[in-house]
Each structure stands twice: as structure tokens, then as C-alpha cells.
Amino acid sequence: MNSWKLIGLAVAGLIICSCQSDVYSINGYAKTLRDGDTIWFAEVANPGNIISGAIVSEGRFAMSGTTSEPSFCIAYSSASKTNGVTFLLEPGTITLEILPKEYLSRVSGTILNNRWQALNDTIRRLGKQLVAMAEDSTVLEQTAHLDKLRAIDSLHRRMSQCITNVANDNAGNPLGRYIKENYKAPEFE
């Protein structure tokens, strides 16, 4: 191989490496918070480790930085620590929407955060169905009651399978590892 080809390969390698980035940018919305409220960013595994904070202005907040490896974090309001959203801090542009009810808050922007939000949406939808069935007290007949219990069990199994499927589909990335480390599937009879 002549020296010009070697130099060309070296330059191409540098260009490819320089395109890879560890920079993240967070664009956030918190329309129900007041100007001057603080949004805190902390690691889920170590909530006492505050990564950074951002001030809300006109219902928006922003933060950017670098991360050496993706990690699950939570963004929450100083006004209410239960008012937040869990997300994967990773390179790219991440959008957070913090709403008064935590289960309504959303994350999007990167592939893994989109998958995380899709999983949360599915579990929330199935959970609402499960709760509605469990709270339905109109079923008095024993056969109908047993059918309802089977339907509740089926929904519970679907929820568990959905979580397990996302973990398996993402086994080689931080989302899959996080689920594997933090989710214990129930033992169904």
C-alpha cells in the first residue's frame, strides 16, 4: 500500500471518528410551571447526584452537555419532586415535557427515548384497562366474576410480556440493560 492511500485511510478514519459525538441537548416544556422555577436533572440510580439544573422561562427550559455513556435520569421540578419525567440521557436532541401529573409527562427525540416512551404509553394504556376491570363492581355472578379475573390476569400477562419484549429487543443497548436490571417479571400460575 503506498503512503498516499495510507494517509487517505487515516484522514477518513479521523473524519468518521469526529462525526461521533457525546453531546446532548435537552429542550424542555413545563407550561404549568412559573418563570424562575428550577428543573433538576438527577440520575435514577443515584437521585442525590444532581447532574444539572435549568430555569423555566415562558414555559420552557433547556440544558446541554456531554455524556460519556448513556444513563437513566429524571428531570423534576423544584416545586414538586413527583412532577417529572424519566429519560435516557444520551447523545442527541432530547425533548422533555413535564406536566402536573407525572404519568402524563413525556420524552422523545432519540431512538431509545422514543422506545422508552412507547413502552410507557403501552403500559399506561393496559394499566388503565386493568384498573377499570378491577374496579367494576357490577359483576356479581360467579361465572362472570371468574371471567373478569381471567381477563385481568391476561392483561397483566400482556403488560409483563410487553416489558420483556422491549428488554429483549434492546438487549444490546442501555434501555434493554436498564429493564433487565430493574424489572422482575411476576411468576404466573
Order of alpha helices (4+ residues) and beta strands (2+ residues): alpha-beta-beta-beta-beta-beta-beta-beta-beta-alpha-alpha-alpha
